[in-house]
Amino acid sequence: MKHSNPEFILIVDDNPDNLSVLSTTLKGAGYAVRIAVDGEDALLQCDRAMPMLILLDVMMPGID
């Protein structure tokens, strides 16, 4: 199933390995993906455009 922009999935994680696996898998399935490495960046990205789904690590430095 192909998904077009502006629909995207936001992945929020401070672990580069998790980000890589998730983004590669989702992009391979045809999803548009954006990445945030902390809570502050995730909030800024959501201010710009609301994702259709957010996958996040709930235990992160700074804002969880």
C-alpha positions as CSV (number, residue, x, y, z in Angstrom):
1,M,0.0,0.0,0.0
2,K,1.5,3.3,-1.1
3,H,1.1,6.4,1.1
4,S,1.7,9.9,-0.2
5,N,3.0,12.9,1.6
6,P,1.8,14.8,3.7
7,E,0.8,11.5,5.4
8,F,3.8,10.2,7.3
9,I,4.8,8.2,10.3
10,L,6.9,9.9,12.9
11,I,9.5,7.7,14.7
12,V,10.8,9.1,18.0
13,D,13.7,7.2,19.6
14,D,17.2,8.0,21.0
15,N,18.6,4.7,19.8
16,P,20.0,4.9,16.3
17,D,19.6,1.1,15.7
18,N,15.9,1.3,16.5
19,L,15.5,4.3,14.2
20,S,17.3,2.5,11.4
21,V,15.3,-0.8,11.6
22,L,11.9,1.0,11.9
23,S,12.5,3.5,9.2
24,T,14.0,0.9,6.7
25,T,11.0,-1.4,7.3
26,L,8.4,1.2,7.0
27,K,9.9,2.9,4.0
28,G,10.2,-0.5,2.3
29,A,6.4,-0.9,2.9
30,G,5.8,2.4,1.1
31,Y,5.3,4.7,4.1
32,A,6.7,8.2,4.3
33,V,8.8,8.4,7.5
34,R,10.2,11.3,9.6
35,I,12.5,10.8,12.5
36,A,13.0,12.7,15.8
37,V,15.8,11.8,18.3
38,D,14.2,13.4,21.3
39,G,10.9,14.7,22.6
40,E,11.6,18.3,21.9
41,D,12.2,17.6,18.2
42,A,9.1,15.4,18.0
43,L,7.0,18.3,19.3
44,L,8.5,20.7,16.8
45,Q,7.8,18.3,13.9
46,C,4.2,17.8,15.1
47,D,3.8,21.6,15.1
48,R,4.8,21.7,11.4
49,A,2.6,18.8,10.3
50,M,0.6,16.2,12.3
51,P,1.7,12.6,11.5
52,M,-0.8,9.9,10.9
53,L,1.0,7.8,13.5
54,I,3.7,8.3,16.1
55,L,6.0,5.4,17.1
56,L,7.9,6.4,20.2
57,D,10.2,5.2,22.9
58,V,8.6,6.2,26.1
59,M,11.8,6.3,28.2
60,M,14.1,9.0,26.7
61,P,16.4,11.7,28.1
62,G,14.7,15.1,28.4
63,I,11.0,15.0,27.6
64,D,9.5,11.5,27.6
